[in-house]
């Protein structure tokens, strides 16, 4: 009787360990459009902490405003992951009428147009995937006037 119980408990334990290492359907949800309504480029990678290579990733470019959410489906084992997210958005420029009203010349407007192409926000999040859907929190968008 004791031997049987030991074998059953051992089988349950080994089965649990094997199930954790098997890939499961995971859905990562990134609320891009609600956090960064002016985003022009989005990329994310995920990897197991301590590994050298990402387990997967996604990249999207937008000519129109981005969708409120990006849902990326992946087959990954359950567990902890580090998600690295990069979002690029254009810098906001003061309107020419406002610049001229503030004493700026047409020369100043041309210089501000030639400056950097945009802002890049990069964040890392540690998440625990357990099958199903996981929302990845993003910081609020920041705007910079030149």
C-alpha positions, 0 to 999 in steps of 0.5 A, a space after each residue: 500500500 505504501 509503495 503504491 502511494 509512493 509510486 502514484 505521488 512520484 508520477 504526479 510530481 514528475 507529470 507536474 514537472 513535465 507539464 510546466 516545461 511543455 509549451 502552452 497557448 499564451 496571449 500577450 496583450 499590449 495596450 499600445 493605442 490607449 497608452 501611446 496614441 501617436 505611436 509609429 513603431 512598436 516592438 517587444 521581445 520576451 525571454 526567460 530570465 538568464 537566457 541569452 536569446 529571446 523566446 519570441 517577439 513582435 514588431 509593428 509599424 503604423 501609418 495611422 494611429 495604432 490599435 488600442 491593443 496588440 494581441 500576440 499569440 505564442 506557444 511558450 512554457 508557463 513561467 517567468 519572462 522578461 518582456 522588453 518593449 520599445 515604442 517610437 512616436 513622433 516629437 510634437 512640434 509647436 504649430 507655426 502660428 504659435 511659434 511666430 506669435 512667440 517671436 520665432 522666425 521662419 528660420 527657427 521653424 525649419 531648424 525644428 523640423 530638421 531635428 530628431 525624428 521622434 521619441 523612443 520609450 523602452 521599458 522592461 516588465 517581468 511577467 508570469 505566464 500561466 496560459 491564457 491572456 496576460 496584459 503587459 502594462 505600459 507607462 503613459 505617453 509623454 510629449 515633448 515640445 521642441 
